Amino acid sequence: VPVFDEVVISLKKMNQVIDIDDLGGVMRCEAGCVLETLDERLKEHGLMMPIDLGAKGSCHIGGNVSTAAGGLRYMRYGSMHGNVLGLKAVLPSGEVLDVQNTLRKDNTGYDMKQLFIGAEGTLGIVTEVGLQLATLPKSVQTIFLGAPDWPALCNIFRRARSDLGEILSAAEMIDGEALDLILDIMKERSPVEKRCPYYMLIETNGSNAEADQAKLMEFLAAAEEAGIVADGTIAESGAQAKHIWSMREGCAIAPTSAGHVRWYDISMPSVNMKEMIDLAREAVSVAGFADKAKIIGFGHFGDGNLHINVVTIPEFDAAVVEAVDRFVYGFSRDRGYSVSAEHGIGLQKRGYLTYTKSEATVAHMRKIKDLFDPNGIMNPYKMFAP
């Protein structure tokens, strides 16, 4: 996003799939390919992209690489750091760095591609990508569960990880206040009857629907017997699964229609998510902004990634944002959390980079930036101050 005097370069016309090796489960494509388009193309080969994002209908694979995208499949299939096999990038000098290949194993010196994954375009422009793909599951099961309290929610995940094992692919958390706001904004019906303080969306990917459903039923019976599920539903159709997922995806999108939204993206132990949500609400209240802001908490429980959205109603309020920034980033620094689990640094978090990385580490990162881009022309102002 341009901030001052930058020139924006669009790669949307570089949208060709170069080749797909369905036996090896790998692909090469240009950076302007849209994530959802690639997913649809790969279905013909019994494959799918290893990442899935709410913005899949518009985001480009080159941007996914440059931001080290995580998303909804991270728990099962990992991030771009693990799924990018090779790439081509144009450096600030005009030189093309070609480390493109689709080999799963290549132990020949420095792994140069990793420098560009998550670099946010500050070192060069990624133009082509080689990707490791995932097998398209023959069976996808989606359930939505309400938990009576936070310990119960944690135990739902423990049991899901134990009982569902190799087919568990997603475990997403939504707190009760978040779902209340989403349902009100979207004018939708909750997937479950009871209003609960916490909810978990669980999805499985497998190869045998009958066996997967049997596993799910055993898991649910055991969870209900243990008293850790207050209410729940199993998607019996694609439409029902889509409705359930709309609750989770709506947490990031729907609040923008209610007011100004400030997004926070913290990597932390999942067990501590409740504490941070509660303290964020307390910080807003103590600062005297309880009537101006709503805090909603949700995230990728399975990989310890909490999203906190602060909705200032009806419009942006700098004092609210300053109060929440001070708490969220300060608390993350003091607890040893990461101030950015998957959204990157950009301009907004530039001043907080040393809250997660040491001064020495940031200094070496800056040296790498200066080596590749001595004139500071690649995505200037982002990640580092000029």
C-alpha positions as CSV (number, residue, x, y, z in Angstrom):
1,V,0.0,0.0,0.0
2,P,1.5,3.4,-1.0
3,V,2.1,5.7,1.9
4,F,4.1,8.6,0.5
5,D,5.9,8.7,-2.8
6,E,6.0,5.0,-3.8
7,V,5.3,3.6,-7.3
8,V,3.0,0.5,-7.1
9,I,3.8,-2.4,-9.4
10,S,1.0,-4.8,-10.2
11,L,1.8,-8.4,-11.2
12,K,-1.9,-9.4,-11.9
13,K,-1.1,-10.1,-15.6
14,M,1.6,-12.5,-14.6
15,N,-1.0,-15.1,-13.9
16,Q,0.0,-18.3,-15.7
17,V,0.5,-21.8,-14.3
18,I,3.8,-23.0,-15.7
19,D,3.4,-26.6,-14.9
20,I,1.8,-29.1,-12.4
21,D,3.4,-32.4,-11.5
22,D,0.5,-34.3,-10.0
23,L,2.7,-37.3,-9.1
24,G,5.2,-35.3,-7.2
25,G,2.5,-32.9,-5.9
26,V,4.4,-29.8,-6.9
27,M,3.7,-26.8,-9.2
28,R,5.3,-23.7,-10.7
29,C,3.3,-20.6,-11.4
30,E,3.7,-16.9,-11.9
31,A,3.3,-14.5,-8.9
32,G,0.1,-12.9,-10.1
33,C,-2.0,-16.1,-9.9
34,V,-5.0,-15.7,-7.5
35,L,-5.0,-18.2,-4.7
36,E,-8.6,-19.4,-5.2
37,T,-8.0,-19.8,-8.9
38,L,-5.0,-22.0,-8.3
39,D,-7.1,-24.1,-5.8
40,E,-9.8,-24.6,-8.4
41,R,-7.2,-25.5,-11.1
42,L,-5.5,-28.0,-8.8
43,K,-8.8,-29.9,-8.1
44,E,-8.5,-31.4,-11.6
45,H,-5.3,-33.1,-10.4
46,G,-6.6,-34.2,-7.0
47,L,-4.5,-31.6,-5.3
48,M,-5.0,-28.3,-3.4
49,M,-3.1,-25.3,-2.2
50,P,-1.6,-25.8,1.3
51,I,-2.9,-22.4,2.5
52,D,-6.4,-21.0,2.7
53,L,-7.2,-17.4,3.5
54,G,-10.4,-15.3,3.8
55,A,-9.0,-13.1,1.0
56,K,-8.4,-16.1,-1.3
57,G,-10.6,-14.7,-4.1
58,S,-8.3,-11.7,-4.5
59,C,-4.9,-12.3,-3.0
60,H,-1.9,-13.2,-5.3
61,I,0.4,-16.1,-4.6
62,G,3.4,-13.7,-4.9
63,G,1.9,-11.6,-2.1
64,N,1.2,-14.8,-0.1
65,V,4.9,-15.6,-0.4
66,S,6.1,-12.1,0.4
67,T,3.9,-12.0,3.6
68,A,4.6,-15.6,4.6
69,A,0.8,-16.3,4.6
70,G,-0.5,-18.7,7.2
71,G,-4.3,-18.8,7.4
72,L,-6.8,-21.5,8.1
73,R,-4.8,-24.6,7.0
74,Y,-1.7,-23.7,8.8
75,M,-2.1,-26.3,11.6
76,R,-2.2,-29.1,9.2
77,Y,-0.1,-27.9,6.2
78,G,2.1,-25.2,7.5
79,S,3.1,-21.7,6.2
80,M,4.7,-20.6,3.0
81,H,8.1,-21.0,4.7
82,G,7.6,-24.8,4.5
83,N,5.7,-25.0,1.2
84,V,7.7,-22.8,-1.1
85,L,10.3,-25.0,-2.9
86,G,11.8,-22.3,-5.1
87,L,11.2,-18.8,-6.6
88,K,12.4,-16.1,-8.9
89,A,12.8,-12.5,-7.8
90,V,13.8,-9.3,-9.4
91,L,16.3,-7.4,-7.3
92,P,16.5,-3.6,-6.9
93,S,19.5,-3.7,-9.3
94,G,17.4,-5.3,-12.0
95,E,19.2,-8.6,-11.6
96,V,17.0,-11.7,-11.6
97,L,17.7,-14.0,-8.7
98,D,16.7,-17.5,-9.8
99,V,16.4,-20.1,-7.0
100,Q,13.5,-21.7,-8.7
101,N,13.0,-25.5,-8.5
102,T,10.4,-28.0,-7.3
103,L,12.7,-30.3,-5.5
104,R,11.6,-31.3,-2.0
105,K,15.2,-31.8,-0.9
106,D,18.1,-29.5,-1.8
107,N,20.9,-29.1,0.7
108,T,23.3,-27.0,-1.3
109,G,24.3,-24.0,0.8
110,Y,22.3,-21.1,1.9
111,D,18.6,-21.4,1.4
112,M,18.2,-18.0,-0.4
113,K,14.5,-18.3,-1.0
114,Q,13.7,-18.0,2.7
115,L,15.0,-14.4,2.7
116,F,12.1,-13.4,0.4
117,I,9.4,-15.3,2.2
118,G,7.9,-12.8,4.7
119,A,10.2,-10.0,3.5
120,E,7.2,-7.9,2.5
121,G,8.8,-7.0,-0.8
122,T,11.6,-5.1,0.9
123,L,14.4,-7.1,-0.8
124,G,12.9,-7.7,-4.3
125,I,9.9,-8.6,-6.3
126,V,8.9,-12.2,-6.4
127,T,7.8,-13.1,-9.9
128,E,7.6,-16.9,-10.0
129,V,7.0,-19.6,-7.3
130,G,7.6,-23.3,-7.0
131,L,5.2,-24.9,-4.5
132,Q,4.7,-28.1,-2.6
133,L,1.0,-29.0,-2.7
134,A,-1.4,-30.9,-0.5
135,T,-3.6,-33.8,-1.5
136,L,-7.2,-32.9,-2.0
137,P,-9.1,-34.7,0.8
138,K,-11.9,-37.1,-0.2
139,S,-13.7,-36.4,3.1
140,V,-14.1,-33.0,4.8
141,Q,-16.0,-32.9,8.1
142,T,-16.9,-29.6,9.9
143,I,-18.3,-29.2,13.4
144,F,-19.0,-26.2,15.6
145,L,-19.0,-26.6,19.3
146,G,-19.9,-24.3,22.3
147,A,-17.9,-24.6,25.5
148,P,-19.2,-23.8,28.9
149,D,-15.9,-22.1,30.0
150,W,-12.3,-21.6,29.0
151,P,-10.9,-24.8,30.6
152,A,-13.5,-26.8,28.7
153,L,-12.5,-25.2,25.4
154,C,-8.9,-26.1,26.0
155,N,-9.9,-29.7,26.8
156,I,-12.0,-29.8,23.6
157,F,-8.8,-29.2,21.7
158,R,-6.8,-31.6,23.7
159,R,-9.3,-34.4,23.0
160,A,-9.7,-33.4,19.4
161,R,-5.9,-33.7,18.9
162,S,-5.9,-37.0,20.6
163,D,-9.1,-38.6,19.2
164,L,-9.0,-37.2,15.7
165,G,-5.2,-37.4,15.2
166,E,-4.1,-37.5,11.6
167,I,-7.3,-36.1,10.1
168,L,-7.5,-33.0,12.3
169,S,-6.9,-30.0,10.0
170,A,-8.3,-26.9,11.7
171,A,-9.2,-25.8,15.2
172,E,-10.5,-22.2,15.3
173,M,-11.6,-20.3,18.4
174,I,-14.3,-17.6,18.6
175,D,-15.2,-15.9,21.9
176,G,-18.9,-15.3,22.8
177,E,-18.8,-11.5,22.5
178,A,-17.2,-11.8,19.0
179,L,-19.9,-14.2,17.8
180,D,-22.6,-11.9,19.2
181,L,-21.3,-9.0,17.3
182,I,-20.8,-11.0,14.1
183,L,-24.4,-12.4,14.2
184,D,-25.8,-8.9,14.7
185,I,-23.9,-7.4,11.9
186,M,-24.4,-10.2,9.4
187,K,-28.0,-10.8,10.4
188,E,-27.2,-14.5,10.6
189,R,-28.3,-17.3,12.8
190,S,-25.8,-19.1,15.1
191,P,-24.9,-22.6,14.2
192,V,-25.8,-23.7,17.7
193,E,-28.8,-23.0,19.9
194,K,-27.1,-22.1,23.2
195,R,-25.2,-18.9,23.7
196,C,-21.8,-19.9,25.0
197,P,-18.8,-17.9,26.3
198,Y,-16.4,-19.7,23.8
199,Y,-16.8,-21.7,20.6
200,M,-14.5,-23.9,18.6
201,L,-14.7,-24.8,14.9
202,I,-13.1,-28.1,14.1
203,E,-12.5,-29.4,10.6
204,T,-11.0,-32.7,9.5
205,N,-9.5,-33.8,6.2
206,G,-9.4,-37.5,5.4
207,S,-9.7,-40.1,2.7
208,N,-12.7,-42.1,4.0
209,A,-15.9,-40.3,4.9
210,E,-17.4,-43.3,6.9
211,A,-14.3,-43.7,9.0
212,D,-13.9,-40.0,9.6
213,Q,-17.5,-39.6,10.6
214,A,-17.2,-42.5,13.0
215,K,-14.1,-40.9,14.6
216,L,-16.0,-37.6,14.9
217,M,-19.0,-39.3,16.6
218,E,-16.7,-41.0,19.1
219,F,-14.9,-37.8,19.8
220,L,-18.2,-35.9,20.4
221,A,-19.6,-38.6,22.6
222,A,-16.5,-38.6,24.8
223,A,-16.5,-34.8,24.9
224,E,-20.2,-34.6,25.9
225,E,-19.6,-37.3,28.6
226,A,-16.7,-35.3,30.0
227,G,-19.0,-32.2,30.2
228,I,-16.8,-30.0,28.0
229,V,-19.3,-29.4,25.3
230,A,-22.4,-27.3,26.0
231,D,-23.8,-27.4,22.5
232,G,-22.7,-28.4,19.0
233,T,-23.6,-29.1,15.4
234,I,-22.1,-31.2,12.6
235,A,-22.3,-29.9,9.1
236,E,-24.4,-32.3,7.0
237,S,-23.9,-30.5,3.7
238,G,-21.5,-28.1,1.9
239,A,-23.9,-25.3,2.6
240,Q,-23.9,-25.9,6.3
241,A,-20.1,-26.1,6.4
242,K,-19.9,-22.8,4.5
243,H,-22.3,-21.2,7.0
244,I,-20.2,-22.4,9.9
245,W,-17.0,-21.1,8.3
246,S,-18.7,-17.8,7.6
247,M,-18.9,-17.2,11.3
248,R,-15.1,-17.5,11.6
249,E,-14.3,-15.6,8.5
250,G,-16.8,-12.9,9.4
251,C,-14.8,-12.1,12.5
252,A,-12.2,-10.4,10.4
253,I,-14.5,-8.8,7.8
254,A,-17.9,-8.0,9.3
255,P,-16.8,-5.5,12.0
256,T,-15.7,-3.1,9.3
257,S,-19.3,-2.2,8.7
258,A,-19.8,-1.3,12.4
259,G,-17.0,1.2,12.7
260,H,-13.2,1.6,12.4
261,V,-11.3,-1.7,13.1
262,R,-7.8,-2.1,14.4
263,W,-6.4,-5.6,13.9
264,Y,-4.0,-7.3,16.2
265,D,-2.2,-10.5,15.4
266,I,-0.3,-12.1,18.3
267,S,1.5,-15.5,18.4
268,M,1.3,-17.0,21.9
269,P,0.5,-20.1,23.8
270,S,-3.2,-21.0,23.1
271,V,-4.0,-21.5,26.7
272,N,-3.3,-17.8,27.4
273,M,-5.6,-16.4,24.8
274,K,-8.5,-15.8,27.2
275,E,-6.2,-13.8,29.6
276,M,-5.1,-11.4,26.8
277,I,-8.7,-10.9,25.5
278,D,-9.9,-10.2,29.1
279,L,-7.0,-7.8,29.8
280,A,-7.5,-6.0,26.5
281,R,-11.2,-5.3,27.5
282,E,-10.1,-4.2,30.9
283,A,-7.5,-1.8,29.4
284,V,-10.2,-0.2,27.2
285,S,-12.5,0.1,30.2
286,V,-9.9,1.6,32.5
287,A,-8.9,4.1,29.9
288,G,-12.6,5.2,29.8
289,F,-13.4,4.0,26.3
290,A,-15.8,1.2,27.1
291,D,-18.7,3.0,25.4
292,K,-16.6,3.7,22.3
293,A,-15.0,0.4,21.6
294,K,-15.7,-3.3,21.3
295,I,-13.1,-6.0,21.7
296,I,-13.6,-9.3,19.9
297,G,-11.2,-12.2,20.2
298,F,-10.8,-15.1,17.8
299,G,-8.0,-17.0,16.1
300,H,-6.2,-20.1,15.1
301,F,-6.2,-22.1,18.4
302,G,-4.4,-25.0,16.9
303,D,-1.3,-23.0,16.2
304,G,-1.4,-20.4,18.9
305,N,-2.4,-17.3,16.8
306,L,-4.8,-14.9,18.5
307,H,-6.5,-12.1,16.6
308,I,-7.9,-9.2,18.6
309,N,-10.1,-6.7,16.7
310,V,-10.8,-3.4,18.3
311,V,-13.9,-1.8,16.8
312,T,-14.2,1.9,17.5
313,I,-17.8,3.0,17.0
314,P,-18.8,4.8,15.0
315,E,-15.4,6.0,13.6
316,F,-11.7,6.0,14.2
317,D,-10.6,7.3,17.6
318,A,-6.9,7.8,18.0
319,A,-7.0,7.7,21.8
320,V,-8.7,4.3,21.8
321,V,-6.1,2.9,19.3
322,E,-3.2,4.3,21.4
323,A,-4.5,2.8,24.6
324,V,-5.0,-0.7,23.0
325,D,-1.6,-0.5,21.2
326,R,0.1,0.3,24.4
327,F,-1.4,-2.7,26.2
328,V,-1.3,-5.3,23.4
329,Y,2.2,-4.7,22.3
330,G,3.6,-4.0,25.8
331,F,1.9,-7.2,27.1
332,S,3.3,-9.2,24.2
333,R,6.8,-7.9,24.8
334,D,6.7,-8.7,28.5
335,R,5.4,-12.2,28.0
336,G,7.7,-13.1,25.1
337,Y,5.0,-13.3,22.5
338,S,5.3,-12.2,18.9
339,V,3.7,-9.0,17.9
340,S,2.9,-10.5,14.5
341,A,2.0,-14.1,14.0
342,E,1.1,-13.9,10.3
343,H,0.2,-10.3,9.3
344,G,3.8,-9.0,9.1
345,I,5.3,-5.7,10.2
346,G,4.6,-3.2,7.5
347,L,4.2,0.4,8.7
348,Q,1.9,-0.1,11.6
349,K,4.2,-2.4,13.6
350,R,7.5,-0.9,12.5
351,G,8.1,0.7,15.9
352,Y,7.3,-2.6,17.7
353,L,9.7,-4.9,15.8
354,T,12.2,-4.9,18.7
355,Y,9.4,-6.0,21.1
356,T,9.9,-9.5,19.5
357,K,13.3,-9.4,17.9
358,S,16.4,-8.3,19.8
359,E,18.2,-5.1,18.8
360,A,21.1,-7.2,17.5
361,T,18.8,-9.3,15.3
362,V,17.1,-6.2,13.9
363,A,20.5,-4.7,13.2
364,H,21.5,-7.8,11.1
365,M,18.1,-7.7,9.3
366,R,18.8,-4.1,8.4
367,K,22.3,-5.1,7.0
368,I,20.6,-7.7,4.8
369,K,18.1,-5.0,3.6
370,D,21.0,-2.6,2.8
371,L,23.0,-5.3,1.0
372,F,20.1,-6.1,-1.4
373,D,18.6,-2.6,-1.6
374,P,21.3,0.0,-0.8
375,N,19.1,2.8,-2.2
376,G,16.0,1.8,-0.2
377,I,13.6,1.7,-3.2
378,M,11.9,-1.6,-2.4
379,N,8.7,-1.1,-0.4
380,P,10.2,1.9,1.4
381,Y,9.1,2.9,4.9
382,K,7.9,-0.6,5.6
383,M,9.5,-2.8,8.3
384,F,12.4,-0.3,8.8
385,A,12.4,3.5,9.1
386,P,14.2,5.1,6.2
